[in-house]
Amino acid sequence: MVKHALSHEGYVGGWLDGETGLYYFDSTRLFPEDSIVAALLFGLDNGQRCAYILSSGTEIDLHALTEIRQRGRLLVGTTGDYRPLSFVEPETHEYWGFGIDFARLIAERLGVELEFVPTSWPTLSNDVLSDPPTFDLALGGITITEARKQTMLMSEGYLANGKTILCRKEDAGRFRSLSDIDKPEVTVVVNPGGLNEAFAREHLTQTNIVVHARNEEIPNLIAEGHGDVMITEITEVPYYVRVDERLAAPLLASPLTRGEIGVLMRPEQEGLLTFVNAAIREMKADGTLCRLCEKYGLVYAYGLE
């Protein structure tokens, strides 16, 4: 061990085995704290069971990452109904979107293939927590909430988000606030089981709320007059306004809520969470996320004013 250390980094590290009370030592390589992705990959490549962040004394279990590496595929759960973050073309079954590109970058960093697993907004939490596991992580428009963090792991935000509305262009001046929407003569259309429906039911007590099963069909329903307003996110409306001139997003610059979109995973995947968070920080620092936002016409902003 000492010979190996002297011929490489020159450091020896040790850890206490809580079960035996014995200390174990090995050749150690040190990484800067802003190189966590590289450190974790080095640990995986060299068969390590864990890594340490010295400044915080945090031990990172590599078990979840090792399983993914051995399998050779990262399994990603996504709804495929949320342009331009996660959408699956019905004829070709090909996935595209901001979140899809983001997932590919995570898989590339891990050195594995990528496989998408269908999920839905009503079943999302159950699918994440299923035993045996359905997938390694879920993404594609999932808002970070305290409720989700109570039972699951959520990454740091990789895209600013907030609730807003989509309406017909001729109604843009009609809907300038929640009070304008919360009227008996207004019909609001939402997708089932997610935060959009929850928001509508909490804040719109007089509105006629219609639940439509397929999220991607709702903008066209609004454009054709089968509803007045769609409750959705600032990440979604720019796409629909761009592709359908009948639609408008009058509250895009002043969203009804403020938040961030993140990656969702099971509680025992702290190693994978650390890897994803470190990758997000790298992608923010090197401009990758900004370029993805430009590609899909999204606003690259955090902590919206």
SERO-4910 file (N, C-alpha, C, O; in steps of 0.05 Angstrom, whole numbers):
BEGIN
 pado doro    nc1    nc2    nc3   cac1   cac2   cac3    cc1    cc2    cc3    oc1    oc2    oc3
  Met    A     17    -24      0      0      0      0     18     25      0     13     44    -15
  Val    A     38     25     17     56     48     18     72     51     -8     76     73    -18
  Lys    A     80     28    -19     94     28    -45     76     40    -67     85     56    -83
  His    A     51     32    -67     32     42    -87     28     72    -83     28     87   -103
  Ala    A     25     81    -58     22    110    -53     46    126    -62     42    147    -74
  Leu    A     70    116    -57     94    131    -64     98    133    -94    110    152   -104
  Ser    A     87    113   -109     90    113   -138     67    128   -152     67    131   -176
  His    A     48    137   -136     25    152   -148     23    180   -135     40    197   -139
  Glu    A      2    184   -119     -3    211   -108     14    217    -83     18    240    -76
  Gly    A     23    196    -70     39    200    -46     24    204    -20     35    212      0
  Tyr    A     -2    197    -21    -19    201      3    -30    174     12    -36    156     -4
  Val    A    -31    171     39    -44    147     51    -68    157     67    -66    175     83
  Gly    A    -91    144     62   -115    151     76   -125    127     92   -118    104     87
  Gly    A   -141    133    112   -152    111    129   -181    116    137   -190    138    136
  Trp    A   -194     95    146   -221     98    156   -227     77    178   -213     57    180
  Leu    A   -246     84    194   -253     66    217   -277     49    209   -297     59    199
  Asp    A   -273     22    212   -295      4    208   -312      3    234   -303     -7    254
  Gly    A   -336     13    232   -354     15    255   -361    -11    267   -367    -13    291
  Glu    A   -361    -33    251   -368    -59    262   -346    -73    277   -350    -85    298
  Thr    A   -321    -70    267   -299    -84    280   -283    -66    299   -268    -75    316
  Gly    A   -286    -39    295   -270    -21    311   -241    -18    302   -225     -7    315
  Leu    A   -235    -29    278   -208    -29    267   -205     -6    246   -224      0    232
  Tyr    A   -181      4    244   -175     24    224   -162     10    200   -147     -9    203
  Tyr    A   -170     19    176   -159      8    151   -146     31    136   -156     53    136
  Phe    A   -124     25    122   -109     45    108   -105     36     79   -104     13     73
  Asp    A   -103     56     61    -99     50     33    -86     74     19    -86     96     30
  Ser    A    -75     69     -5    -65     91    -21    -88    109    -29   -110     99    -35
  Thr    A    -84    135    -27   -106    154    -31    -98    175    -52    -75    183    -54
  Arg    A   -119    183    -67   -115    205    -86   -133    228    -78   -157    223    -72
  Leu    A   -123    252    -78   -138    275    -70   -147    291    -94   -132    294   -114
  Phe    A   -171    302    -93   -183    318   -115   -192    345   -103   -200    346    -80
  Pro    A   -190    366   -119   -202    392   -109   -232    388   -105   -244    370   -118
  Glu    A   -244    403    -87   -272    399    -81   -291    406   -104   -314    398   -104
  Asp    A   -281    422   -124   -297    428   -147   -294    407   -169   -302    411   -192
  Ser    A   -281    384   -162   -277    362   -182   -290    337   -171   -278    315   -174
  Ile    A   -314    339   -160   -327    315   -147   -333    294   -168   -330    271   -163
  Val    A   -343    303   -192   -349    284   -213   -324    267   -220   -326    242   -221
  Ala    A   -302    280   -224   -277    266   -230   -269    247   -207   -259    225   -212
  Ala    A   -272    256   -183   -265    239   -160   -282    214   -158   -272    193   -153
  Leu    A   -308    218   -162   -326    195   -161   -321    175   -184   -322    151   -180
  Leu    A   -315    185   -207   -309    168   -230   -283    153   -225   -281    129   -232
  Phe    A   -263    166   -213   -238    153   -206   -244    130   -186   -233    108   -189
  Gly    A   -261    135   -166   -268    115   -147   -282     91   -160   -276     68   -153
  Leu    A   -300     97   -179   -314     75   -193   -294     59   -209   -295     34   -209
  Asp    A   -276     72   -223   -257     59   -241   -238     41   -225   -227     22   -236
  Asn    A   -234     48   -200   -214     33   -184   -227     16   -162   -214      7   -143
  Gly    A   -253     11   -165   -266     -8   -147   -270      1   -119   -271    -16   -101
  Gln    A   -270     27   -114   -274     37    -87   -303     35    -78   -321     37    -94
  Arg    A   -307     31    -52   -334     29    -42   -345     56    -34   -370     59    -31
  Cys    A   -328     76    -29   -338    102    -21   -316    123    -26   -293    117    -32
  Ala    A   -325    148    -24   -307    171    -27   -313    190     -4   -335    188      9
  Tyr    A   -295    208      2   -299    227     25   -295    256     16   -278    262     -1
  Ile    A   -311    273     26   -307    302     23   -294    311     50   -308    313     70
  Leu    A   -269    317     49   -253    323     73   -263    348     88   -264    348    112
  Ser    A   -271    368     73   -279    393     86   -304    390    103   -307    404    123
  Ser    A   -322    372     95   -347    368    110   -348    341    125   -366    336    140
  Gly    A   -328    324    120   -328    297    133   -350    279    122   -359    261    136
  Thr    A   -359    284     98   -381    269     86   -370    244     72   -352    246     56
  Glu    A   -383    221     78   -376    197     64   -397    192     42   -421    192     47
  Ile    A   -387    187     18   -405    182     -5   -403    153    -12   -383    144    -22
  Asp    A   -425    139     -8   -427    111    -15   -430    108    -46   -447    121    -58
  Leu    A   -412     92    -58   -412     90    -87   -429     66    -97   -428     60   -121
  His    A   -444     53    -79   -458     29    -86   -478     34   -110   -478     18   -129
  Ala    A   -494     55   -108   -514     60   -129   -500     66   -156   -509     57   -177
  Leu    A   -478     81   -155   -463     87   -180   -450     62   -191   -449     58   -216
  Thr    A   -440     45   -173   -428     20   -182   -448      2   -196   -441    -10   -217
  Glu    A   -472      0   -186   -493    -16   -198   -499     -6   -227   -502    -22   -245
  Ile    A   -501     20   -230   -506     31   -257   -483     25   -276   -488     18   -299
  Arg    A   -459     29   -266   -435     23   -283   -435     -7   -291   -430    -13   -314
  Gln    A   -440    -25   -272   -440    -53   -278   -462    -61   -298   -458    -78   -315
  Arg    A   -485    -48   -295   -508    -53   -313   -502    -42   -341   -510    -53   -361
  Gly    A   -487    -20   -342   -480     -7   -368   -501     11   -379   -499     20   -402
  Arg    A   -522     17   -363   -544     33   -372   -554     50   -348   -557     40   -326
  Leu    A   -560     75   -354   -574     92   -335   -604     92   -342   -611    100   -364
  Leu    A   -621     83   -323   -649     81   -327   -663    107   -317   -661    114   -294
  Val    A   -675    122   -336   -686    148   -330   -717    147   -334   -726    142   -356
  Gly    A   -732    153   -313   -761    154   -315   -769    182   -323   -759    202   -313
  Thr    A   -786    184   -343   -796    210   -353   -824    207   -365   -830    186   -375
  Thr    A   -840    228   -363   -867    226   -372   -870    228   -403   -890    218   -414
  Gly    A   -852    241   -416   -853    243   -445   -877    259   -456   -885    255   -479
  Asp    A   -888    277   -439   -912    292   -448   -909    322   -443   -929    336   -442
  Tyr    A   -884    331   -440   -880    358   -431   -860    372   -449   -836    375   -442
  Arg    A   -869    382   -472   -852    398   -489   -845    424   -476   -862    436   -462
  Pro    A   -821    435   -478   -798    423   -492   -778    410   -473   -754    409   -479
  Leu    A   -788    399   -450   -770    387   -431   -767    357   -435   -745    346   -435
  Ser    A   -789    343   -439   -789    314   -443   -813    307   -460   -836    308   -451
  Phe    A   -807    298   -484   -829    290   -502   -821    265   -518   -798    264   -528
  Val    A   -839    247   -521   -835    223   -537   -853    224   -562   -878    227   -559
  Glu    A   -842    223   -585   -857    224   -610   -874    198   -612   -862    176   -611
  Pro    A   -900    200   -615   -917    176   -615   -911    157   -638   -915    132   -634
  Glu    A   -902    166   -660   -897    148   -683   -870    135   -682   -867    112   -688
  Thr    A   -850    151   -675   -822    140   -676   -813    131   -648   -793    116   -646
  His    A   -827    139   -627   -820    132   -599   -793    144   -591   -780    134   -573
  Glu    A   -785    165   -605   -760    179   -599   -765    201   -579   -785    216   -581
  Tyr    A   -747    204   -559   -749    224   -538   -733    248   -546   -711    246   -557
  Trp    A   -743    272   -540   -728    297   -544   -736    317   -523   -756    315   -510
  Gly    A   -718    337   -520   -724    359   -501   -700    366   -484   -680    353   -483
  Phe    A   -703    388   -469   -682    398   -451   -674    377   -431   -651    371   -428
  Gly    A   -694    365   -418   -688    344   -398   -676    319   -410   -660    306   -397
  Ile    A   -684    313   -434   -673    289   -448   -643    294   -454   -627    276   -450
  Asp    A   -637    318   -464   -608    324   -469   -593    324   -443   -570    314   -442
  Phe    A   -605    335   -422   -592    335   -396   -586    306   -386   -565    301   -376
  Ala    A   -606    288   -389   -602    260   -381   -579    247   -397   -563    232   -386
  Arg    A   -577    254   -423   -555    243   -439   -528    252   -429   -509    236   -429
  Leu    A   -527    277   -420   -501    287   -410   -493    273   -383   -470    268   -379
  Ile    A   -513    267   -367   -508    252   -342   -497    224   -349   -478    215   -337
  Ala    A   -511    211   -368   -502    184   -375   -475    184   -388   -458    166   -382
  Glu    A   -469    204   -404   -442    206   -416   -421    209   -395   -400    197   -397
  Arg    A   -426    225   -374   -407    229   -353   -402    203   -338   -380    197   -329
  Leu    A   -423    187   -335   -420    161   -322   -408    140   -340   -399    119   -330
  Gly    A   -406    145   -366   -395    126   -384   -413    102   -390   -404     80   -394
  Val    A   -440    107   -390   -459     85   -394   -479     94   -416   -481    117   -423
  Glu    A   -495     74   -425   -517     80   -444   -540     92   -428   -541     92   -404
  Leu    A   -560    102   -443   -583    114   -431   -608    100   -440   -612     94   -464
  Glu    A   -626     94   -421   -652     81   -428   -674     96   -414   -673    100   -389
  Phe    A   -695    104   -429   -717    118   -417   -739     98   -409   -745     80   -424
  Val    A   -751    103   -386   -773     87   -376   -797    104   -372   -796    124   -358
  Pro    A   -820     97   -385   -844    114   -383   -855    115   -354   -855     95   -340
  Thr    A   -863    139   -346   -877    142   -321   -899    163   -326   -902    172   -349
  Ser    A   -914    171   -305   -935    190   -309   -936    208   -284   -926    201   -263
  Trp    A   -949    231   -287   -950    249   -264   -966    237   -240   -957    239   -218
  Pro    A   -989    223   -245  -1003    211   -222   -987    189   -208   -990    185   -184
  Thr    A   -970    174   -223   -956    151   -212   -927    157   -206   -912    139   -197
  Leu    A   -918    182   -210   -889    188   -208   -877    180   -182   -856    166   -182
  Ser    A   -888    188   -160   -876    182   -133   -875    152   -128   -855    142   -119
  Asn    A   -897    138   -134   -898    109   -131   -877     95   -148   -864     76   -140
  Asp    A   -874    105   -172   -854     93   -190   -825     98   -180   -809     80   -182
  Val    A   -820    122   -169   -793    127   -158   -787    109   -135   -765     99   -132
  Leu    A   -808    104   -118   -804     89    -93   -810     59    -96   -809     44    -77
  Ser    A   -815     50   -120   -823     22   -124   -801      3   -116   -777      9   -118
  Asp    A   -809    -21   -108   -790    -42   -100   -799    -68   -114   -821    -78   -107
  Pro    A   -783    -79   -133   -757    -70   -141   -758    -43   -156   -779    -36   -166
  Pro    A   -736    -29   -157   -736     -3   -170   -744     -4   -200   -736    -22   -214
  Thr    A   -759     16   -208   -767     19   -236   -745     32   -253   -741     25   -276
  Phe    A   -732     52   -241   -711     66   -255   -692     78   -234   -698     78   -210
  Asp    A   -669     90   -243   -649    101   -225   -657    129   -216   -653    137   -193
  Leu    A   -668    145   -234   -676    172   -228   -699    181   -247   -703    169   -268
  Ala    A   -712    202   -239   -734    213   -256   -728    243   -261   -719    257   -244
  Leu    A   -735    252   -286   -731    280   -292   -749    288   -315   -763    271   -327
  Gly    A   -749    314   -322   -765    324   -344   -788    342   -335   -811    336   -342
  Gly    A   -782    362   -320   -803    381   -311   -813    376   -283   -835    384   -276
  Ile    A   -797    363   -266   -805    357   -239   -796    380   -220   -772    385   -217
  Thr    A   -815    394   -209   -809    416   -191   -799    407   -164   -810    388   -153
  Ile    A   -779    420   -154   -768    414   -127   -788    425   -106   -794    448   -106
  Thr    A   -798    407    -89   -817    415    -68   -808    402    -41   -795    381    -41
  Glu    A   -816    415    -20   -809    403      7   -824    377     11   -813    359     24
  Ala    A   -848    374      0   -863    349      3   -848    326    -10   -847    305      2
  Arg    A   -838    330    -34   -822    309    -47   -797    303    -31   -789    279    -30
  Lys    A   -784    323    -20   -759    319     -6   -763    305     21   -744    294     32
  Gln    A   -788    304     30   -794    289     55   -791    259     51   -783    245     70
  Thr    A   -797    249     27   -797    220     23   -777    211      2   -772    187      0
  Met    A   -766    229    -14   -748    222    -36   -724    242    -36   -724    261    -21
  Leu    A   -705    236    -52   -682    254    -56   -687    271    -80   -697    262   -101
  Met    A   -681    297    -78   -682    315   -101   -656    330   -104   -644    339    -85
  Ser    A   -648    332   -129   -623    346   -135   -626    376   -131   -647    386   -126
  Glu    A   -603    389   -135   -604    418   -137   -619    425   -163   -621    409   -181
  Gly    A   -629    450   -165   -643    458   -189   -625    461   -213   -603    471   -211
  Tyr    A   -635    452   -236   -620    456   -261   -634    474   -281   -624    479   -302
  Leu    A   -659    483   -273   -674    500   -291   -694    516   -274   -710    504   -259
  Ala    A   -694    543   -277   -713    559   -262   -741    553   -272   -745    548   -296
  Asn    A   -761    556   -254   -788    548   -261   -808    565   -246   -800    580   -227
  Gly    A   -833    563   -253   -854    578   -239   -881    573   -253   -882    569   -278
  Lys    A   -902    574   -238   -929    570   -250   -937    595   -266   -932    618   -257
  Thr    A   -949    590   -289   -959    612   -305   -983    602   -321   -993    580   -315
  Ile    A   -993    617   -340  -1017    609   -355  -1012    611   -385   -994    625   -395
  Leu    A  -1028    595   -400  -1029    596   -429  -1058    601   -436  -1076    589   -425
  Cys    A  -1063    621   -454  -1090    627   -462  -1090    635   -492  -1069    636   -504
  Arg    A  -1114    640   -503  -1115    649   -530  -1104    678   -532  -1107    694   -513
  Lys    A  -1093    684   -555  -1080    711   -558  -1100    733   -554  -1093    754   -542
  Glu    A  -1125    730   -563  -1145    751   -559  -1153    755   -530  -1166    775   -523
  Asp    A  -1146    736   -512  -1153    738   -484  -1130    747   -467  -1132    748   -442
  Ala    A  -1107    754   -479  -1083    761   -464  -1088    784   -445  -1078    785   -423
  Gly    A  -1104    804   -453  -1110    826   -436  -1131    820   -415  -1135    835   -396
  Arg    A  -1145    798   -419  -1166    790   -400  -1155    777   -375  -1167    780   -353
  Phe    A  -1133    763   -377  -1122    748   -354  -1095    760   -346  -1074    753   -357
  Arg    A  -1096    777   -326  -1072    790   -316  -1065    782   -288  -1044    790   -277
  Ser    A  -1082    766   -275  -1077    758   -247  -1094    734   -241  -1111    726   -256
  Leu    A  -1089    722   -217  -1106    699   -209  -1135    707   -205  -1153    691   -211
  Ser    A  -1140    731   -196  -1167    740   -191  -1182    742   -218  -1207    739   -219
  Asp    A  -1168    749   -239  -1181    750   -266  -1189    722   -275  -1208    719   -290
  Ile    A  -1174    702   -266  -1179    674   -275  -1200    661   -257  -1216    645   -266
  Asp    A  -1200    668   -232  -1218    654   -212  -1246    665   -213  -1256    679   -195
  Lys    A  -1260    658   -235  -1287    667   -239  -1304    644   -251  -1293    627   -265
  Pro    A  -1329    642   -244  -1345    619   -253  -1347    616   -283  -1349    593   -293
  Glu    A  -1344    637   -298  -1347    635   -327  -1321    627   -341  -1320    623   -365
  Val    A  -1299    623   -325  -1273    615   -336  -1269    585   -333  -1274    574   -311
  Thr    A  -1260    572   -354  -1253    544   -353  -1223    540   -354  -1210    550   -373
  Val    A  -1212    527   -334  -1184    522   -332  -1179    492   -338  -1193    475   -326
  Val    A  -1160    486   -354  -1154    458   -361  -1126    451   -350  -1107    466   -354
  Val    A  -1124    428   -336  -1099    419   -325  -1095    389   -330  -1114    375   -336
  Asn    A  -1070    381   -329  -1065    352   -330  -1068    339   -303  -1065    354   -283
  Pro    A  -1074    314   -301  -1081    301   -275  -1057    294   -258  -1036    286   -269
  Gly    A  -1060    296   -232  -1041    284   -213  -1016    299   -207  -1001    290   -189
  Gly    A  -1011    322   -220   -986    336   -215   -991    362   -200  -1012    367   -189
  Leu    A   -970    379   -199   -972    404   -184   -990    424   -198  -1000    442   -185
  Asn    A   -993    422   -224  -1011    441   -238  -1040    437   -228  -1054    457   -222
  Glu    A  -1049    413   -226  -1076    408   -216  -1078    417   -187  -1098    429   -179
  Ala    A  -1058    410   -171  -1059    418   -142  -1060    448   -139  -1075    458   -122
  Phe    A  -1044    462   -155  -1044    491   -154  -1072    503   -161  -1082    520   -147
  Ala    A  -1084    492   -183  -1110    502   -191  -1131    498   -170  -1147    515   -164
  Arg    A  -1131    474   -158  -1152    468   -138  -1148    484   -112  -1167    490    -98
  Glu    A  -1123    491   -106  -1118    507    -82  -1125    536    -86  -1135    549    -67
  His    A  -1119    547   -109  -1121    576   -113  -1145    585   -129  -1152    609   -129
  Leu    A  -1158    567   -143  -1181    575   -161  -1206    561   -150  -1213    539   -159
  Thr    A  -1220    574   -132  -1243    562   -119  -1269    566   -134  -1288    551   -130
  Gln    A  -1270    585   -152  -1295    591   -167  -1293    582   -196  -1313    579   -209
  Thr    A  -1269    578   -206  -1265    570   -233  -1275    542   -239  -1276    525   -222
  Asn    A  -1284    538   -264  -1291    511   -274  -1265    497   -281  -1253    504   -302
  Ile    A  -1256    477   -266  -1231    463   -271  -1237    437   -286  -1253    420   -276
  Val    A  -1224    433   -308  -1227    409   -324  -1200    395   -325  -1180    407   -331
  Val    A  -1200    369   -318  -1176    353   -319  -1175    338   -345  -1193    322   -352
  His    A  -1153    341   -360  -1150    328   -386  -1126    309   -384  -1105    317   -374
  Ala    A  -1129    284   -392  -1109    263   -387  -1082    268   -400  -1062    262   -388
  Arg    A  -1082    280   -423  -1056    283   -438  -1048    312   -438  -1060    329   -451
  Asn    A  -1026    317   -423  -1016    344   -420  -1010    358   -447  -1017    381   -450
  Glu    A   -998    343   -465   -989    355   -491  -1013    363   -508  -1008    378   -528
  Glu    A  -1037    354   -503  -1060    361   -519  -1074    387   -509  -1090    398   -524
  Ile    A  -1068    395   -485  -1083    418   -473  -1079    444   -487  -1098    458   -491
  Pro    A  -1054    451   -496  -1051    477   -510  -1069    479   -535  -1081    500   -539
  Asn    A  -1072    458   -550  -1089    459   -573  -1119    461   -565  -1134    474   -579
  Leu    A  -1126    449   -543  -1154    452   -533  -1160    481   -526  -1181    491   -532
  Ile    A  -1140    494   -514  -1143    523   -507  -1146    539   -533  -1163    556   -536
  Ala    A  -1128    534   -552  -1128    549   -577  -1154    546   -592  -1163    564   -605
  Glu    A  -1166    522   -590  -1191    517   -605  -1216    525   -589  -1239    523   -599
  Gly    A  -1212    536   -565  -1235    546   -549  -1249    526   -532  -1271    531   -523
  His    A  -1236    503   -527  -1248    483   -509  -1242    488   -480  -1250    473   -462
  Gly    A  -1228    509   -474  -1221    518   -448  -1209    546   -451  -1202    555   -473
  Asp    A  -1208    561   -428  -1198    589   -430  -1168    591   -422  -1153    607   -433
  Val    A  -1160    575   -402  -1134    578   -390  -1122    551   -384  -1136    533   -375
  Met    A  -1096    548   -390  -1081    525   -381  -1062    533   -359  -1047    552   -363
  Ile    A  -1063    520   -337  -1043    524   -315  -1019    507   -322  -1021    483   -324
  Thr    A   -996    520   -325   -972    505   -332   -947    519   -321   -949    534   -301
  Glu    A   -924    516   -333   -899    526   -323   -886    545   -343   -892    544   -367
  Ile    A   -869    563   -333   -855    581   -351   -836    566   -370   -827    577   -390
  Thr    A   -829    541   -363   -812    525   -380   -827    514   -405   -814    507   -424
  Glu    A   -853    513   -403   -869    501   -425   -881    521   -444   -882    516   -468
  Val    A   -890    544   -433   -906    562   -450   -891    574   -473   -903    578   -495
  Pro    A   -865    581   -471   -851    594   -494   -853    576   -519   -855    586   -541
  Tyr    A   -851    550   -515   -852    532   -538   -879    534   -552   -880    536   -577
  Tyr    A   -900    532   -537   -927    532   -549   -934    559   -562   -947    560   -582
  Val    A   -925    581   -549   -930    607   -561   -915    610   -587   -924    623   -606
  Arg    A   -891    598   -589   -875    599   -613   -887    583   -636   -886    591   -659
  Val    A   -898    559   -629   -907    541   -651   -937    545   -658   -946    536   -678
  Asp    A   -952    560   -641   -980    564   -646   -987    594   -642   -988    603   -619
  Glu    A   -990    608   -664   -995    637   -662  -1022    644   -650  -1027    668   -645
  Arg    A  -1039    625   -645  -1065    630   -632  -1062    634   -602  -1081    643   -589
  Leu    A  -1038    627   -591  -1035    626   -562  -1018    649   -551  -1003    661   -566
  Ala    A  -1022    655   -526  -1006    676   -512  -1000    668   -483  -1014    651   -472
  Ala    A   -979    680   -472   -971    675   -444   -968    702   -430   -945    711   -426
  Pro    A   -990    714   -422   -989    742   -412   -974    745   -385   -966    767   -378
  Leu    A   -971    723   -370   -958    724   -344   -931    712   -343   -920    706   -322
  Leu    A   -919    708   -367   -893    695   -368   -871    710   -352   -855    698   -339
  Ala    A   -872    737   -354   -851    753   -340   -857    757   -311   -840    766   -296
  Ser    A   -881    749   -302   -888    752   -273   -903    727   -265   -927    727   -261
  Pro    A   -888    704   -262   -900    678   -256   -915    679   -229   -909    695   -211
  Leu    A   -935    661   -227   -951    659   -203   -936    647   -179   -943    652   -156
  Thr    A   -916    630   -185   -899    619   -165   -870    620   -175   -866    625   -199
  Arg    A   -851    615   -158   -823    613   -166   -811    588   -154   -816    581   -131
  Gly    A   -795    575   -171   -783    550   -161   -762    541   -181   -753    556   -198
  Glu    A   -754    515   -178   -734    503   -196   -742    475   -202   -756    462   -187
  Ile    A   -732    465   -225   -736    438   -233   -711    422   -226   -689    431   -229
  Gly    A   -715    398   -216   -693    381   -208   -697    352   -215   -716    345   -229
  Val    A   -679    335   -206   -679    306   -211   -689    292   -186   -681    299   -163
  Leu    A   -706    273   -189   -718    258   -167   -708    230   -166   -704    217   -187
  Met    A   -702    220   -142   -692    192   -139   -698    181   -112   -708    195    -94
  Arg    A   -693    155   -108   -699    141    -83   -681    150    -60   -659    161    -65
  Pro    A   -690    146    -35   -675    156    -12   -647    145     -9   -629    158      1
  Glu    A   -643    119    -18   -617    106    -12   -596    113    -34   -575     99    -34
  Gln    A   -600    132    -51   -582    137    -73   -566    163    -69   -563    179    -87
  Glu    A   -555    166    -45   -540    190    -39   -515    194    -57   -508    216    -64
  Gly    A   -503    171    -64   -480    173    -82   -487    184   -110   -473    201   -121
  Leu    A   -509    174   -120   -519    183   -146   -528    213   -144   -523    228   -162
  Leu    A   -540    220   -122   -548    248   -117   -524    266   -117   -524    287   -130
  Thr    A   -502    258   -103   -478    274   -103   -467    278   -131   -458    299   -138
  Phe    A   -467    256   -146   -456    257   -174   -473    276   -191   -461    293   -205
  Val    A   -499    274   -189   -517    291   -206   -514    320   -198   -512    338   -215
  Asn    A   -513    326   -171   -509    353   -162   -483    365   -172   -482    388   -181
  Ala    A   -462    349   -171   -436    359   -180   -436    364   -210   -424    383   -220
  Ala    A   -450    346   -225   -452    350   -254   -468    375   -260   -461    390   -279
  Ile    A   -489    381   -245   -505    405   -249   -488    430   -245   -489    449   -261
  Arg    A   -472    430   -224   -454    453   -219   -434    457   -241   -429    480   -250
  Glu    A   -423    435   -251   -405    437   -274   -418    449   -298   -407    465   -312
  Met    A   -443    439   -304   -457    448   -328   -466    477   -326   -469    491   -346
  Lys    A   -471    486   -301   -477    515   -298   -451    531   -302   -452    552   -316
  Ala    A   -429    522   -291   -404    537   -293   -393    538   -321   -382    559   -329
  Asp    A   -395    517   -337   -383    517   -363   -402    526   -386   -395    526   -409
  Gly    A   -427    534   -378   -446    545   -398   -463    524   -412   -479    531   -429
  Thr    A   -460    499   -404   -476    478   -417   -506    482   -415   -521    480   -434
  Leu    A   -515    488   -390   -544    492   -386   -554    516   -400   -576    517   -410
  Cys    A   -538    537   -401   -545    561   -415   -549    555   -445   -568    565   -457
  Arg    A   -531    539   -456   -533    532   -485   -558    515   -490   -571    518   -511
  Leu    A   -564    497   -472   -588    481   -475   -613    498   -474   -632    494   -489
  Cys    A   -613    518   -456   -636    537   -455   -639    552   -482   -662    555   -491
  Glu    A   -617    560   -493   -618    574   -519   -629    555   -541   -644    564   -558
  Lys    A   -621    530   -540   -630    510   -559   -660    507   -559   -672    504   -580
  Tyr    A   -672    507   -535   -700    502   -533   -717    527   -527   -741    525   -520
  Gly    A   -705    550   -529   -720    575   -525   -729    580   -497   -750    591   -493
  Leu    A   -713    571   -477   -720    574   -449   -705    597   -436   -684    605   -447
  Val    A   -715    606   -414   -702    628   -399   -682    616   -380   -689    599   -363
  Tyr    A   -656    624   -383   -636    614   -365   -634    634   -341   -620    654   -343
  Ala    A   -648    628   -320   -649    646   -297   -655    630   -272   -669    610   -273
  Tyr    A   -644    639   -250   -650    627   -224   -658    649   -205   -648    672   -207
  Gly    A   -676    642   -186   -686    662   -167   -699    685   -181   -691    708   -178
  Leu    A   -720    679   -198   -733    700   -214   -742    723   -197   -753    719   -175
  Glu    A   -737    747   -207   -746    771   -193   -775    777   -199   -786    797   -189
***
